[in-house]
């Protein structure tokens, strides 16, 4: 179902010096596949993360926040798919901590140096014994060049694994940025997508990493939405092993600051777009550009109102240029809008001109531009200079099918 | 498709003294059915209305606001189905005014004493000549006892006409409250549903009517949502002809004040619930009660977050007690919530107990309670004393089908 999305070519997903990956089958669900992924980090690796704003933040999210706050140096990440360990109270927190303890024993670090992540069904207890039992196999398999496998191990309803890699030169030294992410439902990240990990061997000072994790999330995962539902387990982690032989990036004047930041954003955006391509039931990738907004919040709000409207999404599924639904969504996003300033393009076709149907617009044009699998919508609000881009997908019969049958 | 919803029995939809109804086929779409409805009001009828907050408020909504503000005494309402006259600029405003002028000529009143309403496709020009041509036939048919026919004439994607009637005694005098409404997509009324008209022959002072129109909307139409998309044409009008031989209701101490207000709310709520029953593609009616909220806004927000979540709605379609989606929606509505205070019931079954899965809960219980066509969800937040009820429906394959094929 995914829209123009191929599995990653393992040869194009570059290893990151200082990070090893291992996998195992804990059989948390009935899947015969890897469902536990372990990431060992070289000493000195710096870590920053952003997490869901949902009040029902899952137990692993709570434990991640605790462990990151301690600043003891994170040495491992452990991820399971199939169970979210959310809404599980004290028992859930204990299960997340037990998982960290088991990893710590195997890798000879403190439990507080481990970050746990879970994704899957909510309100069911984590089968921590199964995970503990599977961990030795994952440790036995640890290797640097396995990011494509890692991307597959963390999937739930994803149909295609998502991994992106780039190389950047800093002061003559080549460093790598590699990221993996999973979606693809209950997905309107609020500070982060469900699970995404971006790693680099660049040397980055902790304050820069802490700032970048938010900036990268805002420029990428926070701009994609499948269904408007923010997950309880959203987590985005940025890792920098510092293995690159260049001078540490300490502030904006450091060589390579802008280039590396741009590469991190580019990799994260590509992952975010892959999530939209693989949105549950997706048959179309929709890119919504909003321009001329009063401020960034307004631009984001307009983009999200269009992206969340089930009427807009079903019209895209039908390849129906239903312009009324687009103006409805814009008008709901900004009730005080002067509609005479609103123009809308579908692809290159001007469809709404200063608040009304464009005189030049024909239904044939609309039908032609709605046909492809990738469609762009541009909205000009004429209220200011802020702009944004939001990515989403359509709502199809399969969206209903996937979500009606998820637990069966 | 509608959930336990029968067409109104004409004998149970009582006429309202002072109001006559007429119909015609303007053939705005290819329908062979009434698509124009005319309502003649006796002199002295008092009128109050609330309208959409969408910035792209349709031309007829703008004209209604103007005409109501003049306070010249409204003498007629004219409604067309099949075209929303929205996003149509100056030409749209002229079309709405032309319609009022045509009605005024036929009924011998000023154009400003006519309120126009339109519902249907957005961003297409209103075929005002067709409406003007059809009006004489509607005038020729005017009669008091025709509310069930009126309810049918204003439908668009509704599958069943919606009319409700009650009689109340005020000081020994029987007065009637009769209402009609249409839905059933692009529906999250914000001050009013798409089109709803409530009429009574009671004598009600204008300030009381102006207050009641908001209170009735807040207690009924503003609590129903199908898809979270607020229409550009939402209009709710309260009419009081004053034909009843009782003392005018001037304030809260007037005899019958409370009883009549309660009857208006009861009729409006029943119409609102009928809209949810006939929600596009609906197979289930879902009643969401929120208790223990900090304030009314918070209660409403929690109810709406549950009602809008496509994941919750598809789970209801599948009769799947997917509790994780319920807590996800609650946690998104109130990020600062103490989740340990949250309990949730499906029907009579306690499913979430103080933030976690209820110990007594079994999947069999969940399956049994999700099976019927009418399901209630109760959420206790334990934060205060505010409460509300929100009505919605599920998302089915037919929701996608109806909205993917709407314009074809």
Interface residues (C-beta under 8 A of the other chain):
Chain A: X53 X54 X55 X56 X57 X84 X86 X87 X88 X89 X121 X122 X123 X124 X185 X186 X190 X227 X228 X229 X230 X231 X232 X308 X309 X310 X311 X314 X315 X317 X318 X320 X322 X323 X324 X325 X327 X328 X329 X330 X331 X332 X334 X335 X336 X337 X338 X339 X340 X352 X355 X356 X357 X395 X396 X397 X399 X400 X401 X403 X404 X405 X406 X407 X408
Chain B: X53 X54 X55 X56 X57 X84 X86 X87 X88 X89 X121 X122 X123 X124 X185 X186 X190 X227 X228 X229 X230 X231 X232 X308 X309 X310 X311 X314 X315 X317 X318 X320 X322 X323 X324 X325 X327 X328 X329 X330 X331 X332 X334 X335 X336 X337 X338 X339 X340 X352 X355 X356 X357 X395 X396 X397 X399 X400 X401 X403 X404 X405 X406 X407 X408
